[in-house]
Amino acid sequence: MTSSSVLVQLGQCGTQLGHNLLDTIYQDAVECPLGFSASQNERYHRISTETYFKESKTGFHEARAVTVDMEPKVVNQAIESARRSGKWTYPAGMQLCRKSGSGNNWSYGFQIHGSRCENEVLSLLRKEAEKCDRLSGFIVVMSLAGGTGSGLGSYVVQLIKDNFPHSVILNPIVMPYKAGEVAVQNYNAVLTLSCVLTHADASVLLHNDHLHNVCSKSLNIDKVSINHLNTVAAHQLASVLQPADSLSNNSLLELPYKRQDILFDIVRSTSCHSQYKILTLRSVPHLADRSIAFSTFNWPSLLKRMKQMHLTNFFVDEGMDWQVRLEKSMPSYTKQHSKSLGNMLFLRGEGAGKLTENDFQEFFDSRLYASWVPSDEQCHIWSTQRRFRQYEKSVSMLSNNSFCTEGLDTVINKAWNMFTAKAYLHQYTKYGLEEEDFLNAFVKVENVVNSYRKL
């Protein structure tokens, strides 16, 4: 039996990205690419739609989704956009909105909106969970920067963990631009991370700066919009959430569609320790539509690019230092390669299931991993002969590795400088948050960062 997942969209960012993710998943599920038999397509379609949708009485596919935002505009836009697609819709009555937002204030979102909306949110979550024959868990999409997404989002993640203790929580989180979108975004980020790293089973960090680089450098988009960022993020997330076949680490023998509990498999394969639950996500290729027809794809090239992106902590396959090797670092490169706790590779396209152990050998190199990670748990391979969206071959990688600390260091330092100067603290304390809460959040996030540094 296929396990179902409930998507929880929180705040403006979570609602917009969640809508893009559902649309990407549905469009991929209904495609009938060449080279894939009708029966194989039917099975892929069935597993995908049963996981993220349910069929309504009108014949439409209804998303397994709960949407919470304190302002109705973006929620209404997402509902209308899905309805206009003529293929899938949001379930009626599974949205919670108010008439005023959280003013980019984590404290207001958590302390005020959280307590006021707790019963209603919990009721929606239970209703949607009860519609699943077999509930795997929740995909909670939110932002680190705003007030509703981060503050109320943290409250909802905690609420889910308390009331669904045996369900998996996969938490894609959008990190704001380093240059700054909101004056207090670093406060909000530290407070959010301290909560979700405690209660979520795994958090996928989606950096706006990285997504922007994909848009501008790989897709050749001159003026990058929020929708462009969400489209790339949704594409990458869907590439690891859609059905695939498991390849065992030892024999690399294909096991037909064993992967039917997607969230459990991700958490089991990447988050082996409660102190290490931060995931990064990469995928290749990303090409402008006009370039795809003139491009060729082969597995050795895609895997080579993915390996180098992983070694150099790049999220686009342009501008990487190809001199960086596991054997030794070049003089111009001072940073040591990262240490991983668990990696997942997803290969989609013709010939993916026919690759041999030699094709993945470099991803199983013990020097890439912490010394205490068992060899058979280091890297997990998933594949399908079915292409993903417009690319005839593609590779995605979920990784739990020490490079995640680079982005977090900047956030922590900026937030701490503001805290020691007591900047904006009154905006948080007047809604019930105390300075001790800030200190506890700093300690929690710093402990996680230091744990990754010691790998």
HUMO-V894681 format. One record per backbone hydrogen bond with DSSP energy under -0.5 kcal/mol. NH is the residue of the N-H (numbers start at 1). CO is the residue of the C=O. Records with the same first field share a line. If there is no record, write none. Layout:
NH->CO / CO
//
This chain:
3->260
4->134
5->51
6->137
7->5 / 64
8->6 / 139
9->7 / 66
10->8 / 141
11->68
14->10
15->11
16->12
17->13
18->14
19->15
20->16
21->17
22->18
23->19
24->20
25->21
26->22
27->23
28->24
29->25
30->26
31->27 / 28
36->33
41->37
42->38
43->39
44->40
45->41
46->42
47->43
48->44
49->45
50->46
51->47
52->48
53->49
54->62
56->60
59->56
61->87
62->54 / 60
63->89
64->52
65->63
66->7
67->94
68->9
69->96
72->98
75->71
76->72
77->73
78->74
79->75
80->76
81->77
82->78
83->79
84->80
85->81
86->82 / 83
87->82
88->82
89->61
91->63
94->91
96->67
98->69
105->102
106->104
109->105
110->106
111->107
112->107 / 108
113->108
114->109
116->112
117->113
118->114
121->117
122->118
123->119
124->120
125->121
126->122
127->123
128->124
129->125
130->126
131->127 / 128
132->129
136->4 / 134
137->4
138->168
139->6
140->138 / 170
141->8 / 139
142->172
144->174
151->147
152->147
153->148
154->150
155->151
156->152
157->153
158->154
159->155
160->156
161->157
162->158
163->159
164->160
167->164
168->136
170->138 / 168
171->169 / 202
172->170
173->204
174->142
175->173 / 206
180->177
185->182
188->184
189->185
190->186
191->187
192->188
193->189
194->190
195->191 / 192
196->192
197->193
198->195
199->195
200->196
201->169
202->169
203->277
204->171
205->203 / 279
206->173 / 204
207->205
208->175
211->207
212->208
213->209
214->210
215->211
216->212
217->213
218->213 / 214
219->214
221->215
222->220
224->222
229->225
230->226
231->227
232->228
233->229
234->230
235->231
236->232
237->233
238->234
239->235
240->236 / 237
241->237
242->238
245->383
246->255
247->381
248->246 / 253
252->248
255->246
256->254
258->255
259->244
260->258
265->261
266->262
267->263
268->264
269->265
270->266
271->267
272->270
273->276
276->273
277->275
279->203 / 277
280->399
282->397
284->395
288->218
291->288
292->288 / 289
293->289
294->291
295->292
302->298
303->299
304->300
305->301
306->302
307->303
308->304
309->305
310->306
311->307
312->308
313->309
314->309
322->320
324->321
325->328
333->330
334->332
340->368
341->400
342->400
343->378
344->398
345->380
346->396
347->382
348->394
349->384
350->392
352->349
354->351
355->352
359->356
360->356 / 357
361->358
363->360
364->360 / 361
365->362
368->365
369->366
370->340
373->370
374->372
377->374
378->375
380->343
381->247
382->345
383->245
384->347
388->391
389->387
391->388
392->390
394->348
395->284
396->346
397->282
398->344
399->280
400->342
401->399
402->339
404->401
405->402
406->403
408->404
409->405
410->406
411->407
412->408
413->409
414->410
415->411
416->412
417->413
418->414
419->415
420->416
421->417
422->419
423->418
425->422
427->424
428->424 / 425
429->425
430->426
431->428
432->429
433->428
437->434
438->434
439->435
440->436
441->437
442->438
443->439
444->440
445->441
446->442
447->443
448->444
449->445
450->446
451->447
452->448
453->449
454->450
455->452
//
